[in-house]
């Protein structure tokens, strides 16, 4: 995979998270609060108190409805039609979100978090096709990447600015 210095990272975990990388650095502040982008004005109530946030459609919690991820994907891969319908709705909303992000910032999108290890090549191919259907522009072949969730990755990522500040202090 080519080195990328600019990217959008979307963490597909029990709750969504995200980050923006520019020139190889994580952007700090409110950058990457993708979970509260509104997809449907009158959509489901989000924990933030607003309706229709991306969180309500693309978090692992929204996908599984309280079922374990392993249980969900076992049922999906076993051919359960209810799980297949939920997965299709999920991929369609995720395609909408990724397309919106790419319209703002024309960079690769990295899908990570707890769902990433369950994504099969056919899932990614379907997702890319759904994104390309929505996109106003032709998409390159390598705009969607996956990253595997490491234990405590969110906590480690959140600590980076504080570690940088600590390390920059004189002895």
C-alpha positions in Angstrom: 0.0 0.0 0.0 1.4 3.4 -0.9 2.4 5.7 1.9 -0.1 8.4 2.5 0.5 11.6 4.4 -3.1 12.8 4.1 -6.0 10.6 5.0 -9.3 10.4 6.9 -9.5 7.7 9.5 -13.0 6.4 10.5 -13.1 4.2 13.5 -16.0 1.8 13.2 -16.2 0.7 16.8 -19.1 0.5 19.3 -19.1 4.2 19.0 -17.7 6.0 16.0 -14.6 8.1 16.1 -12.3 9.6 13.6 -9.2 11.6 12.8 -7.8 13.6 10.0 -4.2 13.3 9.0 -2.5 16.2 7.1 1.1 16.1 6.1 1.6 13.0 8.3 0.2 14.7 11.4 -3.0 14.2 13.3 -5.1 17.3 13.3 -6.2 18.3 16.8 -9.4 20.0 17.9 -12.8 19.3 16.6 -11.5 17.7 13.4 -12.8 14.2 12.9 -16.0 14.4 14.9 -17.7 12.6 12.1 -20.1 10.7 14.3 -22.3 13.7 14.7 -22.6 14.6 10.9 -26.4 14.5 10.2 -27.5 11.9 7.7 -31.2 12.1 8.3 -32.8 15.2 9.9 -35.6 13.2 11.5 -33.5 10.0 12.1 -33.0 8.1 15.3 -32.1 10.0 18.5 -28.3 10.1 19.1 -26.7 10.1 22.5 -25.7 13.7 21.8 -29.4 14.7 21.9 -29.7 15.4 18.1 -31.3 13.2 15.5 -29.9 11.3 12.6 -26.2 11.4 13.4 -23.8 9.1 11.6 -23.4 7.4 15.0 -27.0 6.2 14.7 -26.3 4.4 11.5 -22.6 3.4 11.2 -21.4 2.5 14.7 -21.0 -1.1 15.6 -23.8 -0.7 18.2 -26.1 0.5 15.4 -25.2 -2.5 13.3 -25.5 -5.2 15.9 -28.3 -3.8 18.1 -26.5 -5.1 21.2 -25.5 -8.5 19.7 -21.8 -9.2 19.8 -19.8 -8.4 16.6 -18.7 -12.0 16.4 -22.3 -13.2 16.7 -23.5 -10.7 14.1 -20.8 -11.7 11.6 -21.2 -15.4 12.2 -24.9 -15.1 11.4 -24.2 -12.9 8.4 -21.6 -15.2 7.0 -23.9 -18.2 7.7 -26.5 -16.7 5.4 -29.1 -15.3 7.8 -31.4 -13.0 5.7 -32.1 -10.6 8.6 -28.4 -10.1 9.2 -27.8 -9.7 5.5 -30.5 -7.0 5.3 -29.0 -5.1 8.3 -25.5 -5.4 6.7 -26.8 -4.0 3.4 -28.4 -1.0 5.1 -25.2 -0.5 7.1 -23.0 -0.6 4.0 -25.4 1.9 2.2 -25.1 4.4 5.1 -21.4 3.9 5.4 -21.1 4.6 1.6 -23.1 7.8 2.1 -20.7 8.8 4.9 -17.5 8.0 3.1 -18.7 9.8 0.0 -19.5 12.9 2.0 -16.1 12.8 3.7 -14.4 12.5 0.3 -16.3 15.4 -1.1 -14.9 17.5 1.8 -11.4 16.1 1.6 -10.2 14.2 -1.4 -7.9 11.8 0.4 -7.9 8.1 1.1 -10.3 7.0 3.8 -9.1 4.4 6.2 -11.7 2.2 7.9 -10.6 0.9 11.3 -12.1 0.1 14.6 -13.7 -3.1 15.8 -15.6 -3.8 12.5 -12.4 -3.6 10.3 -11.2 -7.2 11.0 -14.6 -8.5 9.9 -14.5 -6.8 6.5 -14.0 -9.3 3.7 -12.8 -8.3 0.2 -16.3 -8.8 -1.1 -17.6 -6.3 1.6 -15.0 -3.7 0.5 -15.8 -4.3 -3.2 -19.5 -3.8 -2.4 -18.8 -0.7 -0.4 -16.6 0.8 -3.1 -19.3 0.2 -5.7 -21.9 1.9 -3.5 -19.5 4.9 -3.0 -18.8 5.1 -6.7 -22.6 5.2 -7.4 -22.9 8.2 -5.1 -19.8 10.0 -6.1 -19.9 13.0 -8.4 -16.4 12.2 -9.6 -14.6 9.1 -10.7 -12.9 7.5 -7.7 -9.3 6.0 -7.9 -8.9 2.3 -7.2 -7.1 2.8 -3.9 -9.1 5.4 -2.0 -10.5 3.0 0.6 -8.1 1.3 3.0 -8.6 -0.7 6.1 -6.7 -0.8 9.4 -7.0 -3.4 12.0 -8.0 -2.4 15.5 -5.2 -2.8 18.0 -5.9 -3.2 21.7 -6.4 0.2 23.3 -5.8 2.0 20.0 -8.3 4.8 20.8 -6.7 5.5 24.2 -3.2 5.5 22.6 -4.3 7.8 19.9 -5.9 10.2 22.3 -2.7 10.3 24.3 -0.5 11.3 21.3 -0.9 15.1 21.8 -0.1 14.9 25.5 2.9 12.7 24.9 4.2 15.1 22.2 3.8 18.0 24.7 5.5 16.1 27.4 8.4 15.1 25.2 8.9 18.7 23.9 9.4 20.0 27.5 13.0 20.8 28.4 14.5 18.6 31.2 
